[in-house]
């Protein structure tokens, strides 16, 4: 299986690559359109801010390429947020528009500190091959200040002040707000599901 | 259900090996970094902090080879502290696979560094370590260069002022190391941590003083910290992490269990 890891400039690229390698999957770090479009799986990692993330995708000519991808695509953390139509971060940024909806700032409070940082629970909203084997008491590692509200595309939600999308899907596009590459056995399970031949 | 309180073993690193000491002195070799990190991961640690204890006093940056080795093997988040004093050195550590970088002495010398790192990598990557000690007038003030006791310097800045300032500059998390209680295992400095909690809107991690399980219960219950960091009690086996988490869970503290969680 060919896995293309899109070189989006995020600092978690190395960690995602190591996680895939622990599962026996070799990935190529690439910004080449042909390589991305011919891969069996495409992963868009990302850590940082939305404006810088989109600017980099524009610079490398990858915006249209990512919109053309027909194979399963997984956005991780900022990579997931960029799949939506728009993010409120950095004064408002147009994103890839592959998933309906908008990413907004998490309101900070004494019971929901921002950044949302640490291990939080995952609750199923819809069953899906990506999240098979995950139970409602499982926890994954989150680090973010912006988030997508729960909507029709939400597969898993998490609670931080209010419910937020933890995993999403529309068609062949999936996203994880948490970091599967840093979420121990729960994260490995998600990545293994994404790499499974019968994912659809 | 909500965010779990974190249990964070801290591994002091010198010349690529894990060492331990008390009050920052007299270091003993504890073993290979990756082996110890894997052990903690298996025991259910939520996160690891690697503190390069010699980098900052010696004025050099972190050797990133071991950072990469840890990232290849370990599937929980980890933070690297010590010797990061520029955007360039931070980038090297983050690209090698660290999730966060913690800055301490360099932030006291040049506070704008916090903003530069937050702009470059996002606030979620930027942890500010604060070494704090109560002075004779009863006020907590910060210290710098604590990696080498001969160079440790007391500053005029109060701990509370500094914690407010670093948040404005872009700190995404604060580790408060209470030097007065560090290494003596008499419990976290709950009074100081609660005072800092009152002005700290970002995640706050307690450091210094853990000696037994009750100390963890106290610090979560009384200072409302997001995580508790400790070194020697975990290294020695005095507080085994699985039992600590069982105990915290039974006391009503929300924690992540390495196996499937059992609800109370």
Interface residues (C-beta under 8 A of the other chain):
Chain A: X11 X12 X13 X14 X15 X18 X19 X21 X22 X47 X48 X49 X108 X111 X112 X113 X114 X115 X116 X117 X118 X119 X120 X121 X123 X135 X137 X138 X139 X141 X143 X144 X145 X159 X160 X179 X181 X182 X183 X184 X187 X188
Chain B: X1 X2 X3 X4 X5 X6 X41 X46 X47 X68 X71 X72 X75 X76 X77 X91 X94 X95 X96 X97 X99 X121 X122 X123 X124 X125 X172 X173 X201 X202 X203 X226 X227 X256 X258 X260 X261 X263
